[in-house]
Amino acid sequence: MFIKRTVIACSIIAAMCLGGCANQVQYGDANGVETVNTDFGSTDLQLIASHMVDSLLAFPPIQRMTASGVRPILFVDTIKNQTMEHIDTSAITDSIMTKLLDSGQFRFVDMTAMAALRKQLDYQHNSGMVDESKAVAMGQQIGAQYMLYGNLMDITKQNSSVRDVFYKFTMKMTNVRTGEVIWESEKQIRKVQKRSWFGM
């Protein structure tokens, strides 16, 4: 009887421990400020994308360029990650491209899709599976007039109690025909993490 009660008690305690250690998942605010650590995160991405788009749309020469209703054609080159972190910079360029397209003032050529487009055109013209009269004509793509590109760098300093990380994102727009840089902007972000000491 004693052994049976002991087994039951142990089972209850084990169940309580497992229940207390269970992970809880809930939805958060995608636009909320993320302060888990000093690593590059979603808030940094949103701050950078918003700043770059606002700066570009407010730049007087760009405003004059788009005032007539003509939508310049852009392409986004790879953002160079010059930090010590593994950061998928395509997430930054995707956000910037989305916001600029939503503004209704620009068009884009997606260079990341070119291999897939060439494969599809080759299929339509060379596979024998597509009616030639309905195949998309070759040589009809539109060339980009301007290139957006940039880089992300960081400076990190730390001691036993403080970690200080400074990020700087720089972006430029260059005229493809002339090579002239017609717009440039940067966004700086500083994040400080202080170690908490128990009882202090």
N, C-alpha and C positions, 0 to 999 in steps of 0.2 A: 504493500500500500504506500509505504514511504517512497519507494522507488518510482511508483506511478505518479505521485504528486510532484516529485522532483522533476520528472520528465515533462510534465504539463507546465510547471513553472518555468523551466528552461525554454520551452517552446514559446510561451507567452513573451518572455523577455527577448528572445530572438526576433519574434515578429515585431515587437515594439522598436527594436534597434533597426531592423530593416525598414520599417515605416518611417523612422526618424531620419534615415539616410537617403530616402527616396529623392530623386531629382525633381524639381518643379520647373515646368516650362510655361512661360506666358509671353504674350505679345507685348512689345514695347513700342514707343513712339519712334518711328523711323527718322523723324526730324529732331528728336531729342538730343541733347548734348551728351556725348559719350566721353566718360572720364575714367575708364577702367585702368588705363596705364598711359605712358607717354608715347606708345607706338602710334604710327600713322593709322587713323581710323576713319569711320564714316563721317564724323563731324568735320574732320579736316578736308575730306573729299568734297563735301557739300559747300564748305566755306570757299574753297578754291574755285570750284565750278561757278558758283554764283558771282564771285568777284570778277572772274575773267569775262563772263558773259556781260555783266553790267558795265564793265570798263569798255569792252569792245563796242557795245551798242550806244554808249554815251560819247564815244570819241567823235569829235566834229567831222573829220574827213570821212569816217565810215557813215555817219548820218547823211552827209551830202551824197555819198556814193549810192545809198539805198533810197534816197528821198524820191527819186523818179519812179520807184516801183520795180526797178531792175534788181533781180536777186543775184548777187555775185556767186560764183561757183567756187567752193573751197574743198580742200582735202586736208585731213589731219595726219601728220607724220607721227612717228612713235615719240612718246615722251620719254626722255632719258632719265632713268632712275639712278641718281648719283648718291643715294643714301646708303647706309649700311644695312637697311632693312630690305626684305623681300616684299616689294609693293607692286601690285598689278596696276600699272599706270593706264592701261586701257580703260579701266573703270572711270578714271578722270576724264579722258577724252570722250568716252561715250556720253557722260553727263553733260559735258560742254556742247557736244554736237546736238544732243537732244534739245537742250535749251535754245540753241541758236536756230534750229529747225522750227521749234515751237514759236519763235518770234516772228516767223513768216518772212524774214528778210534775207535769208541765205539758202542756197542749195549746196549739196555735198556730193562728192564722188568718194565712194567707200573703197579705199585701196585694199582693205583687208578682204574684200569679196572678189577681187579681180581673178584670182585663180579659179574660183568656182564659176565665174561668168565665162571665162575662156573655155572651161570644160563643157559648159552648157552650149556655147556657140559651136564648139567642135562637134558635139553630139548632134546638133540640129543640121549641120552641113555635111558631116562626114560619116554618120552612122548608117545612113540609108533608111532610118526609121521615121524620119519627119518629112512631110510633104514640102518640097522645095518652095512651092508658092506661098507657104505659110511660115517658113523659117524666118527668123529675125535677120535682117540684112547685116552684113559685116561692115565694120568701119564707120559706124554711126554714133559711137559714144562721144560724149561731150568732155572736153578737157577742162581741168580745173584752172582757174585764173589766179587763185591765191592759196598759199600753204600756211597752215597753222602748225606750230611745233614749239617745243619747250623742254625744260628740264626741272627736276626736283632734287634739291640737295638738302643736307642737314648738317648741323654742328651739335655734337653731344658732349656735355661736360657733367661729371658727377663726382661726389665724394661719399663718405660713409652715410650721410643723411639726406642728401639732395641729388636728384637727377634732373638736369636741365637740357631740354631738346629744342633746338631752333630749326624750323623748316622754312625753306624759301622756294616758292614755285614761280618760275618765269615762263611767259609765253609770248610768242611773236607771230605776226602775220606778214608774209613776204609775197610780193608780186612775182608770180612765176615767170612772166615774160621779161621783166627788167631786173629782178633780183633785189629790188628795193624793199627794205623793211618799212612797212607803212603803219604798224601799230605794235606796241609792246607794253606789257604790264607784268607786275609781280605781286604775289601775296605772301606775307610773312606770318608765321604762326610760332608762338613759343608755348611750350608745355613744361610745367614744373611738377615733379613728384617728390614729396617729402615723406621720409620714413617715419611711421608712428611708433613711438616707444611706449610699451605697456606702463600705465600708471602716470604718464606725462601728458 
